Amino acid sequence: MPAGKLFAQKYVDYLVCERKTMRPLYVIELDGASHGSKSTEAR
């Protein structure tokens, strides 16, 4: 399954992948002031 099908957002803060296969293991999005901006909410 393509990595983009595993999570809803196109942009993430960190993506932790398996070293040999580059298979996504963890998707991390940090909460911050920029995440509540009008342009972010529009996405």
FENDA-V859186 format. One record per residue. N is the residue number from 1. OMEGA is omega as a letter, one per 40 degrees, with the letter a starting at -180 (NA if undefined). BURIAL is 1 if it has 24 or more other ideal C-beta (glycine too) atoms within 12 Angstrom, else 0. Layout:
BEGIN
n=N omega=OMEGA burial=BURIAL
n=N omega=OMEGA burial=BURIAL
END
This chain:
BEGIN
n=1 omega=i burial=0
n=2 omega=a burial=0
n=3 omega=a burial=0
n=4 omega=i burial=0
n=5 omega=a burial=0
n=6 omega=i burial=0
n=7 omega=a burial=0
n=8 omega=a burial=0
n=9 omega=i burial=0
n=10 omega=a burial=0
n=11 omega=i burial=0
n=12 omega=i burial=0
n=13 omega=i burial=0
n=14 omega=i burial=0
n=15 omega=a burial=0
n=16 omega=a burial=0
n=17 omega=i burial=0
n=18 omega=a burial=0
n=19 omega=a burial=0
n=20 omega=a burial=0
n=21 omega=a burial=0
n=22 omega=i burial=0
n=23 omega=i burial=0
n=24 omega=i burial=0
n=25 omega=a burial=0
n=26 omega=i burial=0
n=27 omega=a burial=0
n=28 omega=i burial=0
n=29 omega=a burial=0
n=30 omega=i burial=0
n=31 omega=i burial=0
n=32 omega=a burial=0
n=33 omega=a burial=0
n=34 omega=a burial=0
n=35 omega=i burial=0
n=36 omega=a burial=0
n=37 omega=a burial=0
n=38 omega=a burial=0
n=39 omega=i burial=0
n=40 omega=i burial=0
n=41 omega=a burial=0
n=42 omega=i burial=0
n=43 omega=NA burial=0
END
